[in-house]
Amino acid sequence: MNDILPDNRNSAAKIVGLVFHPAVVGAPTLMAILSEMTLIESLSWIGLMLTVLLVPNIILQIFLQQKGRFVYQRQTRLPMYVVGWCSVLVCLIILALLNAPKVLVACLMALLVWIPFQLIINQKITKISIHVAVISGCLTGLLVLNKLDSPELRILAPVILVLTAWARIKTKNHTLLQVALGAILGCLPVLIVFPIVLR
């Protein structure tokens, strides 16, 4: 199977992809979710979570790139999904031991559900836009938690999602089907898990 080489000649699309990168959007989303905590408390939880969740996959990506395997290649994503799922599980155990806020547990539980679905579809059908999936999940979580509490934010949220989808298609990282699947698979675990965990 040949993966299309991404095309980053459109600078606007490239910038959108960087600004709304999955590794970037988690921090402001968690800041909004933990807005009722002190800044030090919220930054401590966010620092812990992002370290446990991101560092193993960053190390794996560097290793894979040295072997000539890149994220845009569908088969390269298998080990990344496995390491990502294990990182989420480890992070969930740490948060449970530290008696973390229930909303953070809900976020991680949604990720535990989300990653296997992404993995199965990636392996059996097609690559999925992780950018769009993460944006979709984050925005759905903020909506469910009533953190998009102004008309401006409720308008901005879908604009960000559509803009990210456009950028992923424009840079040839994904097709319309792949960004649509990302949007659906990003929000569904949140809609399923949050009501159960946060009731």
C-alpha positions in Angstrom: 0.0 0.0 0.0 1.4 3.4 -1.0 0.6 6.4 1.2 0.4 9.8 -0.5 3.3 12.1 0.4 1.9 15.2 2.3 2.1 18.5 0.4 2.9 21.4 2.7 3.2 24.1 0.0 0.0 25.8 1.2 1.5 27.8 4.2 -1.9 28.6 5.7 -2.9 24.9 5.8 0.5 24.0 7.2 0.1 26.6 10.0 -3.4 25.5 10.9 -2.0 21.9 11.1 0.7 23.1 13.5 -1.6 25.3 15.7 -4.2 22.6 16.0 -1.8 19.7 16.4 -3.0 17.0 18.7 0.0 17.5 21.0 -0.8 21.2 21.3 -4.6 21.3 21.8 -4.6 19.1 24.9 -3.1 21.8 27.1 -5.7 24.6 26.5 -8.5 22.1 26.6 -7.4 20.8 30.0 -6.9 24.4 31.2 -10.5 25.1 30.3 -11.7 21.9 32.0 -9.8 22.6 35.2 -10.7 26.4 35.2 -12.2 26.1 38.7 -8.8 25.1 40.2 -5.9 27.3 41.0 -3.4 27.9 38.2 -0.7 25.9 40.1 -3.1 22.9 40.6 -4.3 22.8 37.1 -0.7 23.2 35.6 0.5 20.4 37.9 -2.2 18.0 36.6 -1.7 19.1 33.0 2.1 18.7 33.2 1.8 15.3 34.7 -0.8 14.1 32.1 1.0 15.5 29.0 4.3 14.1 30.1 3.0 10.6 30.6 0.8 10.8 27.4 3.2 12.5 25.0 6.8 11.6 25.9 6.6 7.9 25.0 5.0 8.6 21.6 7.5 11.4 20.8 10.4 9.0 21.6 8.7 6.3 19.4 8.2 8.8 16.5 11.9 9.8 16.6 12.9 6.1 16.6 10.6 5.3 13.7 11.7 8.3 11.7 15.3 7.1 12.0 14.1 3.8 10.5 12.5 5.7 7.6 9.0 5.3 8.9 6.7 8.4 9.1 3.4 9.2 10.8 1.7 9.9 7.4 2.3 6.2 6.5 -0.7 4.2 7.6 1.2 1.1 8.8 3.6 3.3 10.9 0.6 4.2 13.1 0.2 0.7 14.6 3.0 0.9 17.1 2.0 4.5 17.9 -1.6 3.5 18.7 -0.3 0.6 20.9 2.2 2.9 22.8 -0.5 5.6 23.0 -3.0 3.2 24.6 -0.5 1.9 27.1 0.5 5.5 28.0 -3.2 6.4 28.6 -3.6 3.3 30.8 -0.5 4.2 32.9 -1.7 7.8 33.2 -5.1 6.6 34.3 -3.5 4.4 37.0 -1.3 7.3 38.2 -4.3 9.6 38.4 -6.3 7.1 40.3 -3.5 6.7 42.8 -3.3 10.5 43.2 -7.1 10.8 43.6 -7.3 13.1 40.5 -10.4 15.1 39.7 -13.1 12.8 38.2 -13.2 14.9 35.0 -9.6 14.0 34.2 -10.4 10.3 34.7 -13.3 10.7 32.3 -11.0 12.3 29.7 -8.6 9.3 29.9 -11.4 6.8 29.9 -12.6 8.4 26.6 -9.1 8.0 25.2 -9.0 4.4 26.2 -12.2 3.8 24.2 -11.1 6.0 21.3 -7.7 4.5 20.5 -8.8 0.9 19.8 -11.5 2.2 17.4 -8.9 4.3 15.6 -6.5 1.4 15.5 -9.0 -1.1 14.0 -10.2 1.3 11.3 -6.6 2.3 10.5 -5.6 -1.3 10.1 -8.7 -2.6 8.3 -10.1 0.3 6.3 -8.3 3.6 6.1 -6.1 6.1 7.9 -8.0 8.5 10.2 -7.2 12.1 10.8 -5.9 12.2 14.4 -5.8 16.0 14.2 -9.6 16.2 13.5 -10.4 13.4 15.9 -8.6 15.1 18.8 -10.1 18.5 18.0 -13.6 16.9 17.8 -13.1 15.0 21.1 -11.8 18.1 22.9 -14.6 20.4 21.6 -17.3 17.7 22.4 -15.8 17.4 25.9 -15.9 21.2 26.4 -19.5 21.3 25.2 -20.6 18.4 27.4 -18.9 20.1 30.4 -20.6 23.5 29.6 -17.2 25.1 29.1 -18.3 26.6 25.7 -20.4 29.0 27.7 -20.8 31.9 25.2 -22.3 32.2 21.7 -18.9 33.2 20.4 -17.2 30.0 21.7 -20.1 27.9 20.4 -19.6 29.4 16.9 -15.7 29.2 17.1 -15.7 25.5 18.0 -17.1 24.2 14.7 -15.1 26.7 12.8 -11.9 25.3 14.3 -13.0 21.8 13.5 -13.8 22.6 9.8 -10.6 24.7 9.5 -8.6 21.8 10.8 -10.3 19.3 8.4 -9.7 21.7 5.5 -6.0 21.9 6.4 -5.6 18.1 6.6 -7.2 17.7 3.2 -5.3 20.6 1.6 -2.0 19.3 2.8 -2.9 15.8 1.4 -2.5 14.2 4.8 -6.0 12.9 4.6 -9.1 12.5 2.4 -12.6 13.8 3.1 -13.6 10.4 4.3 -10.6 10.2 6.7 -11.4 13.6 8.3 -15.1 12.8 8.6 -14.2 9.5 10.3 -11.9 11.5 12.6 -14.7 13.9 13.5 -17.1 11.1 14.3 -14.7 8.9 16.2 -13.4 11.9 18.2 -16.7 12.8 19.6 -18.4 9.4 20.2 -16.2 8.2 23.0 -16.7 11.5 24.9 -20.5 11.2 24.4 -20.5 7.6 25.7 -17.9 7.9 28.5 -18.5 11.3 30.1 -22.2 10.6 31.2 -21.2 7.3 32.7 -18.0 8.5 34.6 -19.4 11.9 35.6 -22.9 11.0 36.7 
